[in-house]
Amino acid sequence: LHVRSRRQRQMCIRDRFSISISSPEPNQTIRENTGSVYVSTRIAPRFEAGFTIGLFLNGVAIGEPSDTTTLALRDVERGQHTLQVKLYNKQNQVIATSPESVFFMHRKGLNIGR
C-alpha cells in the first residue's frame, strides 16, 4: 500500500495541469488608444468546474480570480509590460503558473492646442 503525503498529492496535481498565455503573443505590440488588452489563456488538459484564473500585470494581481479563460485589462499605460496567469483549484490553491510574457502597449498621444 502506497500512501502519499498531502504535499506529494499537491505536487501530483500541479504536474497534471498547465496554463499558458495564448494572446497577446510574446513581445507583441498592441496599438489600442483606450489601453484595453484582452488576455486569452490555454489550459491543459482542460478547464474544470470550480477552477479560477488569476491575472497578473507587472507582478501585481489584477482583480479577483476569474472563472473564464479570456480576461480583460483596461487603461494599460503605454510601454513594456509583463503578464502572467495562475490557475487555482476549488480550494484556491495554485496548481499551475504560466511563464511571464512581455507585451508592448502603444497609445496614440493627444495633441492638445495644435
N, CA and C atoms as a LAMMPS dump frame, in Angstrom:
ITEM: TIMESTEP
0
ITEM: NUMBER OF ATOMS
342
ITEM: BOX BOUNDS ff ff ff
-5.0000000000000000e+02 5.0000000000000000e+02
-5.0000000000000000e+02 5.0000000000000000e+02
-5.0000000000000000e+02 5.0000000000000000e+02
ITEM: ATOMS id mol type element x y z
1 1 1 N 0.852 -1.186 0
2 1 2 C 0 0 0
3 1 3 C 0.887 1.234 0
4 2 1 N 0.671 2.107 -0.969
5 2 2 C 1.465 3.328 -1.088
6 2 3 C 0.613 4.508 -0.617
7 3 1 N 1.059 5.173 0.427
8 3 2 C 0.331 6.318 0.962
9 3 3 C 1.117 7.576 0.615
10 4 1 N 0.439 8.526 -0.039
11 4 2 C 1.079 9.783 -0.411
12 4 3 C 0.797 10.845 0.644
13 5 1 N 1.79 11.654 0.896
14 5 2 C 1.591 12.776 1.802
15 5 3 C 0.766 13.839 1.089
16 6 1 N 0.254 14.805 1.844
17 6 2 C -0.52 15.899 1.264
18 6 3 C 0.325 16.662 0.249
19 7 1 N 1.588 16.912 0.585
20 7 2 C 2.48 17.627 -0.331
21 7 3 C 2.681 16.836 -1.625
22 8 1 N 2.847 15.537 -1.535
23 8 2 C 3.018 14.706 -2.728
24 8 3 C 1.767 14.76 -3.604
25 9 1 N 0.577 14.743 -2.98
26 9 2 C -0.67 14.834 -3.746
27 9 3 C -0.762 16.177 -4.448
28 10 1 N -0.384 17.264 -3.75
29 10 2 C -0.418 18.598 -4.363
30 10 3 C 0.558 18.677 -5.531
31 11 1 N 1.747 18.104 -5.392
32 11 2 C 2.728 18.123 -6.47
33 11 3 C 2.195 17.334 -7.673
34 12 1 N 1.503 16.246 -7.415
35 12 2 C 0.933 15.438 -8.49
36 12 3 C -0.116 16.25 -9.255
37 13 1 N -0.97 16.99 -8.534
38 13 2 C -1.971 17.831 -9.186
39 13 3 C -1.286 18.906 -10.008
40 14 1 N -0.249 19.531 -9.468
41 14 2 C 0.473 20.572 -10.21
42 14 3 C 1.07 20.025 -11.494
43 15 1 N 1.522 18.772 -11.451
44 15 2 C 2.119 18.168 -12.641
45 15 3 C 1.07 17.845 -13.698
46 16 1 N -0.188 17.736 -13.312
47 16 2 C -1.241 17.35 -14.244
48 16 3 C -1.747 18.517 -15.08
49 17 1 N -1.642 19.741 -14.587
50 17 2 C -2.201 20.885 -15.283
51 17 3 C -1.118 21.866 -15.712
52 18 1 N -1.379 22.539 -16.827
53 18 2 C -0.507 23.623 -17.257
54 18 3 C -1.385 24.756 -17.762
55 19 1 N -0.869 25.979 -17.657
56 19 2 C -1.58 27.15 -18.146
57 19 3 C -0.584 28.022 -18.896
58 20 1 N -1.055 28.605 -19.991
59 20 2 C -0.199 29.49 -20.768
60 20 3 C -1.033 30.641 -21.311
61 21 1 N -0.341 31.687 -21.737
62 21 2 C -0.993 32.844 -22.349
63 21 3 C -0.904 32.67 -23.86
64 22 1 N -2.059 32.61 -24.523
65 22 2 C -2.055 32.447 -25.979
66 22 3 C -2.183 33.784 -26.701
67 23 1 N -2.723 34.79 -26.009
68 23 2 C -2.826 36.128 -26.585
69 23 3 C -2.836 37.141 -25.449
70 24 1 N -2.073 38.214 -25.55
71 24 2 C -1.211 38.575 -26.664
72 24 3 C 0.005 37.649 -26.742
73 25 1 N 0.558 37.553 -27.939
74 25 2 C 1.745 36.731 -28.15
75 25 3 C 2.955 37.393 -27.497
76 26 1 N 3.987 36.599 -27.151
77 26 2 C 5.187 37.192 -26.545
78 26 3 C 5.771 38.3 -27.428
79 27 1 N 6.1 39.398 -26.812
80 27 2 C 6.71 40.572 -27.46
81 27 3 C 5.796 41.254 -28.48
82 28 1 N 4.508 40.986 -28.407
83 28 2 C 3.551 41.617 -29.318
84 28 3 C 3.371 43.087 -28.964
85 29 1 N 3.226 43.913 -29.99
86 29 2 C 2.9 45.317 -29.806
87 29 3 C 1.401 45.477 -30.015
88 30 1 N 0.745 46.077 -29.038
89 30 2 C -0.696 46.308 -29.111
90 30 3 C -0.918 47.793 -29.323
91 31 1 N -1.622 48.118 -30.377
92 31 2 C -1.961 49.511 -30.675
93 31 3 C -3.42 49.715 -30.332
94 32 1 N -3.672 50.316 -29.192
95 32 2 C -5.03 50.474 -28.682
96 32 3 C -5.088 51.753 -27.862
97 33 1 N -5.735 52.778 -28.392
98 33 2 C -5.759 54.089 -27.733
99 33 3 C -6.455 54.095 -26.382
100 34 1 N -7.367 53.161 -26.155
101 34 2 C -8.051 53.118 -24.854
102 34 3 C -7.238 52.346 -23.816
103 35 1 N -6.191 51.642 -24.27
104 35 2 C -5.37 50.875 -23.338
105 35 3 C -5.967 49.527 -22.972
106 36 1 N -6.91 49.037 -23.775
107 36 2 C -7.538 47.739 -23.494
108 36 3 C -6.693 46.596 -24.056
109 37 1 N -6.558 45.546 -23.267
110 37 2 C -5.839 44.347 -23.677
111 37 3 C -6.684 43.142 -23.281
112 38 1 N -6.897 42.244 -24.231
113 38 2 C -7.626 41.008 -23.945
114 38 3 C -6.625 39.879 -23.859
115 39 1 N -6.628 39.19 -22.722
116 39 2 C -5.672 38.122 -22.451
117 39 3 C -6.395 36.792 -22.57
118 40 1 N -5.947 35.957 -23.504
119 40 2 C -6.516 34.618 -23.687
120 40 3 C -5.55 33.598 -23.118
121 41 1 N -6.105 32.618 -22.438
122 41 2 C -5.277 31.589 -21.81
123 41 3 C -5.595 30.221 -22.396
124 42 1 N -4.648 29.325 -22.239
125 42 2 C -4.813 27.945 -22.675
126 42 3 C -4.462 27.058 -21.486
127 43 1 N -5.36 26.134 -21.182
128 43 2 C -5.164 25.223 -20.052
129 43 3 C -5.157 23.795 -20.568
130 44 1 N -4.221 23.005 -20.075
131 44 2 C -4.163 21.592 -20.453
132 44 3 C -4.18 20.758 -19.171
133 45 1 N -4.889 19.666 -19.112
134 45 2 C -5.663 19.124 -20.211
135 45 3 C -7.002 19.838 -20.442
136 46 1 N -7.62 20.463 -19.417
137 46 2 C -8.878 21.189 -19.626
138 46 3 C -9.167 22.067 -18.413
139 47 1 N -10.039 23.034 -18.624
140 47 2 C -10.507 23.922 -17.551
141 47 3 C -11.679 23.224 -16.874
142 48 1 N -11.556 22.955 -15.581
143 48 2 C -12.584 22.206 -14.86
144 48 3 C -13.471 23.118 -14.034
145 49 1 N -14.677 22.657 -13.76
146 49 2 C -15.613 23.41 -12.922
147 49 3 C -14.97 23.698 -11.57
148 50 1 N -15.107 24.933 -11.117
149 50 2 C -14.544 25.325 -9.831
150 50 3 C -13.158 25.936 -9.93
151 51 1 N -12.505 25.795 -11.069
152 51 2 C -11.197 26.406 -11.259
153 51 3 C -11.364 27.902 -11.519
154 52 1 N -10.346 28.672 -11.163
155 52 2 C -10.324 30.1 -11.481
156 52 3 C -8.934 30.468 -11.978
157 53 1 N -8.863 31.616 -12.659
158 53 2 C -7.607 32.095 -13.225
159 53 3 C -7.318 33.478 -12.666
160 54 1 N -6.111 33.646 -12.135
161 54 2 C -5.655 34.938 -11.655
162 54 3 C -4.753 35.585 -12.694
163 55 1 N -4.981 36.868 -12.948
164 55 2 C -4.199 37.619 -13.93
165 55 3 C -3.273 38.585 -13.206
166 56 1 N -2.015 38.61 -13.626
167 56 2 C -1.012 39.48 -13.02
168 56 3 C -0.395 40.361 -14.097
169 57 1 N -0.41 41.677 -13.858
170 57 2 C 0.205 42.645 -14.75
171 57 3 C 1.383 43.254 -14.012
172 58 1 N 2.563 43.094 -14.565
173 58 2 C 3.793 43.609 -13.935
174 58 3 C 3.943 43.11 -12.501
175 59 1 N 3.563 41.85 -12.278
176 59 2 C 3.712 41.216 -10.97
177 59 3 C 2.621 41.517 -9.97
178 60 1 N 1.616 42.306 -10.349
179 60 2 C 0.544 42.706 -9.431
180 60 3 C -0.764 42.041 -9.867
181 61 1 N -1.452 41.404 -8.923
182 61 2 C -2.738 40.764 -9.227
183 61 3 C -3.745 41.818 -9.665
184 62 1 N -4.476 41.501 -10.737
185 62 2 C -5.491 42.406 -11.266
186 62 3 C -6.857 41.819 -10.931
187 63 1 N -7.548 42.433 -9.987
188 63 2 C -8.879 41.968 -9.605
189 63 3 C -8.855 40.606 -8.945
190 64 1 N -10.035 40.035 -8.826
191 64 2 C -10.194 38.705 -8.242
192 64 3 C -10.006 37.649 -9.331
193 65 1 N -9.595 36.429 -8.958
194 65 2 C -9.511 35.368 -9.959
195 65 3 C -10.857 35.173 -10.655
196 66 1 N -10.8 34.819 -11.933
197 66 2 C -11.983 34.713 -12.78
198 66 3 C -12.261 33.266 -13.173
199 67 1 N -13.513 32.98 -13.496
200 67 2 C -13.87 31.637 -13.937
201 67 3 C -13.965 31.542 -15.462
202 68 1 N -13.322 32.48 -16.148
203 68 2 C -13.298 32.469 -17.608
204 68 3 C -11.855 32.461 -18.101
205 69 1 N -11.638 31.943 -19.299
206 69 2 C -10.276 31.811 -19.821
207 69 3 C -9.818 33.023 -20.633
208 70 1 N -10.72 33.996 -20.849
209 70 2 C -10.35 35.245 -21.501
210 70 3 C -10.589 36.377 -20.52
211 71 1 N -9.55 37.18 -20.296
212 71 2 C -9.598 38.243 -19.293
213 71 3 C -9.303 39.576 -19.96
214 72 1 N -9.819 40.652 -19.391
215 72 2 C -9.63 41.979 -19.977
216 72 3 C -8.881 42.893 -19.02
217 73 1 N -7.958 43.651 -19.59
218 73 2 C -7.273 44.724 -18.87
219 73 3 C -7.744 46.04 -19.47
220 74 1 N -7.907 47.042 -18.642
221 74 2 C -8.361 48.349 -19.11
222 74 3 C -7.345 49.417 -18.734
223 75 1 N -7.234 50.421 -19.586
224 75 2 C -6.419 51.604 -19.333
225 75 3 C -4.952 51.274 -19.01
226 76 1 N -4.386 50.338 -19.76
227 76 2 C -2.97 49.989 -19.59
228 76 3 C -2.129 51.129 -20.165
229 77 1 N -1.182 51.59 -19.39
230 77 2 C -0.305 52.687 -19.83
231 77 3 C 0.575 52.23 -20.981
232 78 1 N 1.05 53.179 -21.778
233 78 2 C 1.958 52.827 -22.864
234 78 3 C 3.273 52.317 -22.291
235 79 1 N 3.945 51.481 -23.083
236 79 2 C 5.239 50.947 -22.657
237 79 3 C 5.262 49.428 -22.59
238 80 1 N 6.334 48.915 -21.999
239 80 2 C 6.551 47.471 -21.868
240 80 3 C 5.892 46.967 -20.595
241 81 1 N 5.237 45.807 -20.696
242 81 2 C 4.557 45.205 -19.548
243 81 3 C 4.769 43.695 -19.546
244 82 1 N 4.631 43.088 -18.367
245 82 2 C 4.679 41.632 -18.256
246 82 3 C 3.316 41.122 -17.806
247 83 1 N 2.952 39.98 -18.348
248 83 2 C 1.723 39.285 -17.976
249 83 3 C 2.075 37.917 -17.425
250 84 1 N 1.253 37.456 -16.496
251 84 2 C 1.369 36.092 -16.006
252 84 3 C -0.019 35.674 -15.533
253 85 1 N -0.346 34.392 -15.677
254 85 2 C -1.608 33.871 -15.179
255 85 3 C -1.334 32.677 -14.277
256 86 1 N -2.226 32.517 -13.303
257 86 2 C -2.126 31.388 -12.381
258 86 3 C -3.472 30.68 -12.35
259 87 1 N -3.42 29.356 -12.325
260 87 2 C -4.615 28.523 -12.272
261 87 3 C -4.812 28.047 -10.84
262 88 1 N -6.016 28.296 -10.313
263 88 2 C -6.362 27.919 -8.937
264 88 3 C -7.406 26.806 -8.963
265 89 1 N -7.291 25.857 -8.019
266 89 2 C -8.296 24.803 -7.904
267 89 3 C -9.45 25.27 -7.006
268 90 1 N -10.382 24.37 -6.713
269 90 2 C -11.558 24.712 -5.905
270 90 3 C -11.187 25.179 -4.501
271 91 1 N -10.037 24.748 -4.012
272 91 2 C -9.569 25.136 -2.672
273 91 3 C -8.728 26.408 -2.718
274 92 1 N -8.715 27.075 -3.866
275 92 2 C -7.972 28.326 -4.076
276 92 3 C -6.457 28.131 -3.943
277 93 1 N -5.986 26.943 -4.299
278 93 2 C -4.551 26.654 -4.306
279 93 3 C -4.039 26.772 -5.736
280 94 1 N -2.852 27.34 -5.901
281 94 2 C -2.248 27.455 -7.231
282 94 3 C -1.832 26.065 -7.692
283 95 1 N -2.35 25.659 -8.862
284 95 2 C -1.986 24.346 -9.395
285 95 3 C -1.195 24.46 -10.698
286 96 1 N -1.12 25.678 -11.262
287 96 2 C -0.295 25.897 -12.456
288 96 3 C -0.024 27.393 -12.585
289 97 1 N 1.165 27.726 -13.073
290 97 2 C 1.57 29.112 -13.292
291 97 3 C 2.207 29.212 -14.674
292 98 1 N 1.81 30.23 -15.415
293 98 2 C 2.394 30.427 -16.748
294 98 3 C 3.749 31.106 -16.618
295 99 1 N 4.575 30.973 -17.641
296 99 2 C 5.777 31.813 -17.693
297 99 3 C 5.338 33.269 -17.882
298 100 1 N 6.185 34.206 -17.494
299 100 2 C 5.883 35.614 -17.756
300 100 3 C 5.977 35.869 -19.252
301 101 1 N 5.105 36.739 -19.743
302 101 2 C 5.071 37.096 -21.152
303 101 3 C 5.117 38.615 -21.259
304 102 1 N 5.941 39.126 -22.157
305 102 2 C 6.105 40.57 -22.329
306 102 3 C 5.258 41.038 -23.508
307 103 1 N 4.606 42.205 -23.352
308 103 2 C 3.952 42.855 -24.481
309 103 3 C 4.211 44.343 -24.398
310 104 1 N 3.977 45.043 -25.504
311 104 2 C 4.217 46.479 -25.587
312 104 3 C 2.911 47.183 -25.941
313 105 1 N 2.546 48.182 -25.154
314 105 2 C 1.329 48.945 -25.399
315 105 3 C 1.694 50.258 -26.075
316 106 1 N 1.098 50.494 -27.238
317 106 2 C 1.257 51.771 -27.939
318 106 3 C -0.092 52.479 -27.907
319 107 1 N -0.093 53.678 -27.362
320 107 2 C -1.297 54.503 -27.331
321 107 3 C -0.962 55.82 -28.002
322 108 1 N -1.813 56.234 -28.904
323 108 2 C -1.586 57.495 -29.618
324 108 3 C -1.714 58.645 -28.622
325 109 1 N -0.735 59.535 -28.623
326 109 2 C -0.784 60.693 -27.732
327 109 3 C -1.804 61.707 -28.211
328 110 1 N -2.288 62.502 -27.282
329 110 2 C -3.232 63.567 -27.624
330 110 3 C -2.469 64.835 -27.953
331 111 1 N -2.8 65.446 -29.051
332 111 2 C -2.191 66.725 -29.441
333 111 3 C -3.179 67.841 -29.102
334 112 1 N -3.057 68.378 -27.923
335 112 2 C -3.975 69.4 -27.456
336 112 3 C -3.398 70.769 -27.781
337 113 1 N -4.223 71.647 -28.314
338 113 2 C -3.803 73.023 -28.577
339 113 3 C -3.047 73.194 -29.874
340 114 1 N -3.157 72.272 -30.792
341 114 2 C -2.462 72.411 -32.076
342 114 3 C -3.432 72.775 -33.152
